[in-house]
Amino acid sequence: MLAVVLLFYIVREHWDHLAGGWVYLLLLLCPLLHLFGHGHQHEHNEKGSNDAKKT
């Protein structure tokens, strides 16, 4: 509960700074989501290796 009260106080006191920078945070979020949002999808050429193992 103390963390919630502290967070509310910080946001209330610094709202002008936070409201002015949300556009930059959104722009920063785009490349971060691109890098970390895809998960571990490294299956580029796995079909070829599976076909070779079947023969």
PDB file of N, CA, C and O in Angstrom:
ATOM      1  N   MET A   1       0.825  -1.194   0.000  1.00  0.00           N
ATOM      2  CA  MET A   1       0.000   0.000   0.000  1.00  0.00           C
ATOM      3  C   MET A   1       0.872   1.262   0.000  1.00  0.00           C
ATOM      4  O   MET A   1       0.533   2.280  -0.603  1.00  0.00           O
ATOM      5  N   LEU A   2       1.992   1.154   0.691  1.00  0.00           N
ATOM      6  CA  LEU A   2       2.904   2.295   0.745  1.00  0.00           C
ATOM      7  C   LEU A   2       3.466   2.604  -0.640  1.00  0.00           C
ATOM      8  O   LEU A   2       3.649   3.770  -0.989  1.00  0.00           O
ATOM      9  N   ALA A   3       3.738   1.573  -1.425  1.00  0.00           N
ATOM     10  CA  ALA A   3       4.260   1.776  -2.781  1.00  0.00           C
ATOM     11  C   ALA A   3       3.224   2.472  -3.666  1.00  0.00           C
ATOM     12  O   ALA A   3       3.584   3.302  -4.500  1.00  0.00           O
ATOM     13  N   VAL A   4       1.949   2.142  -3.492  1.00  0.00           N
ATOM     14  CA  VAL A   4       0.889   2.768  -4.279  1.00  0.00           C
ATOM     15  C   VAL A   4       0.771   4.246  -3.919  1.00  0.00           C
ATOM     16  O   VAL A   4       0.628   5.091  -4.803  1.00  0.00           O
ATOM     17  N   VAL A   5       0.829   4.556  -2.641  1.00  0.00           N
ATOM     18  CA  VAL A   5       0.747   5.949  -2.204  1.00  0.00           C
ATOM     19  C   VAL A   5       1.955   6.733  -2.707  1.00  0.00           C
ATOM     20  O   VAL A   5       1.811   7.873  -3.148  1.00  0.00           O
ATOM     21  N   LEU A   6       3.138   6.136  -2.646  1.00  0.00           N
ATOM     22  CA  LEU A   6       4.346   6.792  -3.124  1.00  0.00           C
ATOM     23  C   LEU A   6       4.289   7.014  -4.635  1.00  0.00           C
ATOM     24  O   LEU A   6       4.667   8.080  -5.121  1.00  0.00           O
ATOM     25  N   LEU A   7       3.823   6.022  -5.368  1.00  0.00           N
ATOM     26  CA  LEU A   7       3.685   6.164  -6.816  1.00  0.00           C
ATOM     27  C   LEU A   7       2.683   7.255  -7.169  1.00  0.00           C
ATOM     28  O   LEU A   7       2.931   8.052  -8.074  1.00  0.00           O
ATOM     29  N   PHE A   8       1.560   7.301  -6.471  1.00  0.00           N
ATOM     30  CA  PHE A   8       0.572   8.351  -6.714  1.00  0.00           C
ATOM     31  C   PHE A   8       1.165   9.732  -6.452  1.00  0.00           C
ATOM     32  O   PHE A   8       0.942  10.659  -7.230  1.00  0.00           O
ATOM     33  N   TYR A   9       1.912   9.874  -5.373  1.00  0.00           N
ATOM     34  CA  TYR A   9       2.522  11.161  -5.043  1.00  0.00           C
ATOM     35  C   TYR A   9       3.524  11.578  -6.120  1.00  0.00           C
ATOM     36  O   TYR A   9       3.548  12.740  -6.527  1.00  0.00           O
ATOM     37  N   ILE A  10       4.349  10.641  -6.582  1.00  0.00           N
ATOM     38  CA  ILE A  10       5.351  10.966  -7.595  1.00  0.00           C
ATOM     39  C   ILE A  10       4.676  11.362  -8.904  1.00  0.00           C
ATOM     40  O   ILE A  10       5.083  12.338  -9.536  1.00  0.00           O
ATOM     41  N   VAL A  11       3.653  10.619  -9.319  1.00  0.00           N
ATOM     42  CA  VAL A  11       2.955  10.940 -10.563  1.00  0.00           C
ATOM     43  C   VAL A  11       2.250  12.279 -10.454  1.00  0.00           C
ATOM     44  O   VAL A  11       2.254  13.061 -11.405  1.00  0.00           O
ATOM     45  N   ARG A  12       1.650  12.549  -9.318  1.00  0.00           N
ATOM     46  CA  ARG A  12       0.929  13.813  -9.136  1.00  0.00           C
ATOM     47  C   ARG A  12       1.877  15.001  -9.168  1.00  0.00           C
ATOM     48  O   ARG A  12       1.548  16.036  -9.747  1.00  0.00           O
ATOM     49  N   GLU A  13       3.035  14.867  -8.562  1.00  0.00           N
ATOM     50  CA  GLU A  13       3.987  15.975  -8.505  1.00  0.00           C
ATOM     51  C   GLU A  13       4.692  16.206  -9.839  1.00  0.00           C
ATOM     52  O   GLU A  13       5.066  17.336 -10.155  1.00  0.00           O
ATOM     53  N   HIS A  14       4.872  15.163 -10.608  1.00  0.00           N
ATOM     54  CA  HIS A  14       5.638  15.274 -11.842  1.00  0.00           C
ATOM     55  C   HIS A  14       4.783  15.042 -13.077  1.00  0.00           C
ATOM     56  O   HIS A  14       5.295  14.622 -14.115  1.00  0.00           O
ATOM     57  N   TRP A  15       3.503  15.306 -12.980  1.00  0.00           N
ATOM     58  CA  TRP A  15       2.609  15.046 -14.102  1.00  0.00           C
ATOM     59  C   TRP A  15       2.954  15.887 -15.328  1.00  0.00           C
ATOM     60  O   TRP A  15       2.840  15.403 -16.454  1.00  0.00           O
ATOM     61  N   ASP A  16       3.373  17.130 -15.131  1.00  0.00           N
ATOM     62  CA  ASP A  16       3.731  17.985 -16.267  1.00  0.00           C
ATOM     63  C   ASP A  16       4.899  17.393 -17.058  1.00  0.00           C
ATOM     64  O   ASP A  16       4.909  17.448 -18.288  1.00  0.00           O
ATOM     65  N   HIS A  17       5.866  16.838 -16.365  1.00  0.00           N
ATOM     66  CA  HIS A  17       7.004  16.227 -17.051  1.00  0.00           C
ATOM     67  C   HIS A  17       6.580  14.945 -17.769  1.00  0.00           C
ATOM     68  O   HIS A  17       7.011  14.686 -18.892  1.00  0.00           O
ATOM     69  N   LEU A  18       5.747  14.159 -17.128  1.00  0.00           N
ATOM     70  CA  LEU A  18       5.313  12.892 -17.723  1.00  0.00           C
ATOM     71  C   LEU A  18       4.394  13.124 -18.918  1.00  0.00           C
ATOM     72  O   LEU A  18       4.507  12.429 -19.927  1.00  0.00           O
ATOM     73  N   ALA A  19       3.499  14.079 -18.817  1.00  0.00           N
ATOM     74  CA  ALA A  19       2.554  14.330 -19.904  1.00  0.00           C
ATOM     75  C   ALA A  19       3.262  14.885 -21.137  1.00  0.00           C
ATOM     76  O   ALA A  19       2.807  14.657 -22.258  1.00  0.00           O
ATOM     77  N   GLY A  20       4.345  15.594 -20.953  1.00  0.00           N
ATOM     78  CA  GLY A  20       5.069  16.146 -22.084  1.00  0.00           C
ATOM     79  C   GLY A  20       5.946  15.136 -22.794  1.00  0.00           C
ATOM     80  O   GLY A  20       6.315  15.348 -23.949  1.00  0.00           O
ATOM     81  N   GLY A  21       6.287  14.044 -22.133  1.00  0.00           N
ATOM     82  CA  GLY A  21       7.200  13.078 -22.727  1.00  0.00           C
ATOM     83  C   GLY A  21       6.559  11.784 -23.173  1.00  0.00           C
ATOM     84  O   GLY A  21       7.272  10.851 -23.543  1.00  0.00           O
ATOM     85  N   TRP A  22       5.243  11.690 -23.153  1.00  0.00           N
ATOM     86  CA  TRP A  22       4.604  10.419 -23.512  1.00  0.00           C
ATOM     87  C   TRP A  22       4.800  10.074 -24.982  1.00  0.00           C
ATOM     88  O   TRP A  22       4.838   8.898 -25.342  1.00  0.00           O
ATOM     89  N   VAL A  23       4.925  11.085 -25.834  1.00  0.00           N
ATOM     90  CA  VAL A  23       5.139  10.829 -27.255  1.00  0.00           C
ATOM     91  C   VAL A  23       6.495  10.157 -27.465  1.00  0.00           C
ATOM     92  O   VAL A  23       6.614   9.229 -28.265  1.00  0.00           O
ATOM     93  N   TYR A  24       7.501  10.620 -26.755  1.00  0.00           N
ATOM     94  CA  TYR A  24       8.833  10.038 -26.883  1.00  0.00           C
ATOM     95  C   TYR A  24       8.870   8.631 -26.305  1.00  0.00           C
ATOM     96  O   TYR A  24       9.575   7.767 -26.827  1.00  0.00           O
ATOM     97  N   LEU A  25       8.124   8.392 -25.239  1.00  0.00           N
ATOM     98  CA  LEU A  25       8.055   7.048 -24.691  1.00  0.00           C
ATOM     99  C   LEU A  25       7.367   6.095 -25.664  1.00  0.00           C
ATOM    100  O   LEU A  25       7.758   4.934 -25.777  1.00  0.00           O
ATOM    101  N   LEU A  26       6.351   6.579 -26.363  1.00  0.00           N
ATOM    102  CA  LEU A  26       5.672   5.761 -27.356  1.00  0.00           C
ATOM    103  C   LEU A  26       6.602   5.433 -28.524  1.00  0.00           C
ATOM    104  O   LEU A  26       6.603   4.308 -29.023  1.00  0.00           O
ATOM    105  N   LEU A  27       7.380   6.402 -28.951  1.00  0.00           N
ATOM    106  CA  LEU A  27       8.338   6.156 -30.030  1.00  0.00           C
ATOM    107  C   LEU A  27       9.444   5.193 -29.595  1.00  0.00           C
ATOM    108  O   LEU A  27       9.935   4.403 -30.402  1.00  0.00           O
ATOM    109  N   LEU A  28       9.828   5.257 -28.345  1.00  0.00           N
ATOM    110  CA  LEU A  28      10.823   4.335 -27.822  1.00  0.00           C
ATOM    111  C   LEU A  28      10.243   2.931 -27.681  1.00  0.00           C
ATOM    112  O   LEU A  28      10.969   1.945 -27.806  1.00  0.00           O
ATOM    113  N   LEU A  29       8.973   2.838 -27.429  1.00  0.00           N
ATOM    114  CA  LEU A  29       8.328   1.549 -27.257  1.00  0.00           C
ATOM    115  C   LEU A  29       8.264   0.758 -28.558  1.00  0.00           C
ATOM    116  O   LEU A  29       8.320  -0.472 -28.526  1.00  0.00           O
ATOM    117  N   CYS A  30       8.148   1.422 -29.690  1.00  0.00           N
ATOM    118  CA  CYS A  30       8.037   0.740 -30.982  1.00  0.00           C
ATOM    119  C   CYS A  30       9.244  -0.149 -31.281  1.00  0.00           C
ATOM    120  O   CYS A  30       9.048  -1.330 -31.568  1.00  0.00           O
ATOM    121  N   PRO A  31      10.479   0.351 -31.232  1.00  0.00           N
ATOM    122  CA  PRO A  31      11.600  -0.551 -31.509  1.00  0.00           C
ATOM    123  C   PRO A  31      11.787  -1.611 -30.426  1.00  0.00           C
ATOM    124  O   PRO A  31      12.238  -2.720 -30.713  1.00  0.00           O
ATOM    125  N   LEU A  32      11.445  -1.275 -29.190  1.00  0.00           N
ATOM    126  CA  LEU A  32      11.583  -2.270 -28.134  1.00  0.00           C
ATOM    127  C   LEU A  32      10.606  -3.422 -28.340  1.00  0.00           C
ATOM    128  O   LEU A  32      10.965  -4.581 -28.132  1.00  0.00           O
ATOM    129  N   LEU A  33       9.389  -3.119 -28.743  1.00  0.00           N
ATOM    130  CA  LEU A  33       8.427  -4.176 -29.031  1.00  0.00           C
ATOM    131  C   LEU A  33       8.855  -4.983 -30.251  1.00  0.00           C
ATOM    132  O   LEU A  33       8.628  -6.191 -30.308  1.00  0.00           O
ATOM    133  N   HIS A  34       9.465  -4.328 -31.212  1.00  0.00           N
ATOM    134  CA  HIS A  34       9.936  -5.043 -32.389  1.00  0.00           C
ATOM    135  C   HIS A  34      11.045  -6.021 -32.018  1.00  0.00           C
ATOM    136  O   HIS A  34      11.073  -7.147 -32.514  1.00  0.00           O
ATOM    137  N   LEU A  35      11.952  -5.598 -31.154  1.00  0.00           N
ATOM    138  CA  LEU A  35      13.070  -6.455 -30.774  1.00  0.00           C
ATOM    139  C   LEU A  35      12.654  -7.569 -29.822  1.00  0.00           C
ATOM    140  O   LEU A  35      13.073  -8.714 -29.990  1.00  0.00           O
ATOM    141  N   PHE A  36      11.836  -7.247 -28.828  1.00  0.00           N
ATOM    142  CA  PHE A  36      11.524  -8.206 -27.785  1.00  0.00           C
ATOM    143  C   PHE A  36      10.109  -8.779 -27.876  1.00  0.00           C
ATOM    144  O   PHE A  36       9.779  -9.698 -27.126  1.00  0.00           O
ATOM    145  N   GLY A  37       9.276  -8.270 -28.761  1.00  0.00           N
ATOM    146  CA  GLY A  37       7.890  -8.711 -28.823  1.00  0.00           C
ATOM    147  C   GLY A  37       7.653  -9.922 -29.696  1.00  0.00           C
ATOM    148  O   GLY A  37       6.580 -10.521 -29.637  1.00  0.00           O
ATOM    149  N   HIS A  38       8.627 -10.296 -30.504  1.00  0.00           N
ATOM    150  CA  HIS A  38       8.436 -11.432 -31.394  1.00  0.00           C
ATOM    151  C   HIS A  38       8.667 -12.760 -30.699  1.00  0.00           C
ATOM    152  O   HIS A  38       8.289 -13.798 -31.242  1.00  0.00           O
ATOM    153  N   GLY A  39       9.259 -12.769 -29.548  1.00  0.00           N
ATOM    154  CA  GLY A  39       9.559 -14.020 -28.865  1.00  0.00           C
ATOM    155  C   GLY A  39      10.748 -14.706 -29.503  1.00  0.00           C
ATOM    156  O   GLY A  39      11.643 -14.053 -30.040  1.00  0.00           O
ATOM    157  N   HIS A  40      10.751 -16.008 -29.442  1.00  0.00           N
ATOM    158  CA  HIS A  40      11.860 -16.786 -29.995  1.00  0.00           C
ATOM    159  C   HIS A  40      11.390 -17.507 -31.246  1.00  0.00           C
ATOM    160  O   HIS A  40      11.200 -18.723 -31.230  1.00  0.00           O
ATOM    161  N   GLN A  41      11.204 -16.784 -32.303  1.00  0.00           N
ATOM    162  CA  GLN A  41      10.741 -17.340 -33.564  1.00  0.00           C
ATOM    163  C   GLN A  41      11.913 -17.430 -34.529  1.00  0.00           C
ATOM    164  O   GLN A  41      11.970 -16.687 -35.509  1.00  0.00           O
ATOM    165  N   HIS A  42      12.834 -18.320 -34.263  1.00  0.00           N
ATOM    166  CA  HIS A  42      14.024 -18.456 -35.097  1.00  0.00           C
ATOM    167  C   HIS A  42      13.907 -19.711 -35.949  1.00  0.00           C
ATOM    168  O   HIS A  42      14.803 -20.555 -35.921  1.00  0.00           O
ATOM    169  N   GLU A  43      12.847 -19.851 -36.689  1.00  0.00           N
ATOM    170  CA  GLU A  43      12.630 -21.012 -37.540  1.00  0.00           C
ATOM    171  C   GLU A  43      12.746 -20.605 -39.006  1.00  0.00           C
ATOM    172  O   GLU A  43      11.810 -20.795 -39.783  1.00  0.00           O
ATOM    173  N   HIS A  44      13.887 -20.048 -39.381  1.00  0.00           N
ATOM    174  CA  HIS A  44      14.047 -19.526 -40.732  1.00  0.00           C
ATOM    175  C   HIS A  44      14.170 -20.646 -41.764  1.00  0.00           C
ATOM    176  O   HIS A  44      13.470 -20.646 -42.777  1.00  0.00           O
ATOM    177  N   ASN A  45      15.060 -21.592 -41.502  1.00  0.00           N
ATOM    178  CA  ASN A  45      15.328 -22.603 -42.509  1.00  0.00           C
ATOM    179  C   ASN A  45      15.217 -24.000 -41.905  1.00  0.00           C
ATOM    180  O   ASN A  45      15.984 -24.890 -42.270  1.00  0.00           O
ATOM    181  N   GLU A  46      14.291 -24.201 -41.003  1.00  0.00           N
ATOM    182  CA  GLU A  46      14.141 -25.482 -40.323  1.00  0.00           C
ATOM    183  C   GLU A  46      13.495 -26.531 -41.217  1.00  0.00           C
ATOM    184  O   GLU A  46      13.756 -27.719 -41.030  1.00  0.00           O
ATOM    185  N   LYS A  47      12.657 -26.140 -42.188  1.00  0.00           N
ATOM    186  CA  LYS A  47      11.981 -27.118 -43.038  1.00  0.00           C
ATOM    187  C   LYS A  47      12.989 -27.880 -43.890  1.00  0.00           C
ATOM    188  O   LYS A  47      12.848 -29.089 -44.072  1.00  0.00           O
ATOM    189  N   GLY A  48      13.980 -27.208 -44.402  1.00  0.00           N
ATOM    190  CA  GLY A  48      14.979 -27.862 -45.229  1.00  0.00           C
ATOM    191  C   GLY A  48      15.777 -28.886 -44.448  1.00  0.00           C
ATOM    192  O   GLY A  48      16.089 -29.950 -44.983  1.00  0.00           O
ATOM    193  N   SER A  49      16.113 -28.605 -43.217  1.00  0.00           N
ATOM    194  CA  SER A  49      16.878 -29.551 -42.409  1.00  0.00           C
ATOM    195  C   SER A  49      16.023 -30.738 -42.010  1.00  0.00           C
ATOM    196  O   SER A  49      16.548 -31.846 -41.897  1.00  0.00           O
ATOM    197  N   ASN A  50      14.722 -30.555 -41.790  1.00  0.00           N
ATOM    198  CA  ASN A  50      13.843 -31.667 -41.463  1.00  0.00           C
ATOM    199  C   ASN A  50      13.635 -32.582 -42.652  1.00  0.00           C
ATOM    200  O   ASN A  50      13.560 -33.798 -42.478  1.00  0.00           O
ATOM    201  N   ASP A  51      13.539 -32.037 -43.854  1.00  0.00           N
ATOM    202  CA  ASP A  51      13.372 -32.845 -45.059  1.00  0.00           C
ATOM    203  C   ASP A  51      14.622 -33.683 -45.313  1.00  0.00           C
ATOM    204  O   ASP A  51      14.516 -34.822 -45.768  1.00  0.00           O
ATOM    205  N   ALA A  52      15.777 -33.149 -45.033  1.00  0.00           N
ATOM    206  CA  ALA A  52      17.018 -33.879 -45.248  1.00  0.00           C
ATOM    207  C   ALA A  52      17.147 -35.028 -44.255  1.00  0.00           C
ATOM    208  O   ALA A  52      17.725 -36.060 -44.596  1.00  0.00           O
ATOM    209  N   LYS A  53      16.630 -34.883 -43.046  1.00  0.00           N
ATOM    210  CA  LYS A  53      16.705 -35.932 -42.035  1.00  0.00           C
ATOM    211  C   LYS A  53      15.767 -37.085 -42.370  1.00  0.00           C
ATOM    212  O   LYS A  53      16.055 -38.220 -41.992  1.00  0.00           O
ATOM    213  N   LYS A  54      14.656 -36.841 -43.065  1.00  0.00           N
ATOM    214  CA  LYS A  54      13.684 -37.876 -43.380  1.00  0.00           C
ATOM    215  C   LYS A  54      14.220 -38.867 -44.411  1.00  0.00           C
ATOM    216  O   LYS A  54      13.785 -40.018 -44.426  1.00  0.00           O
ATOM    217  N   THR A  55      15.135 -38.460 -45.260  1.00  0.00           N
ATOM    218  CA  THR A  55      15.626 -39.353 -46.314  1.00  0.00           C
ATOM    219  C   THR A  55      16.735 -40.236 -45.848  1.00  0.00           C
ATOM    220  O   THR A  55      17.251 -41.041 -46.623  1.00  0.00           O
TER     221      THR A  55
END
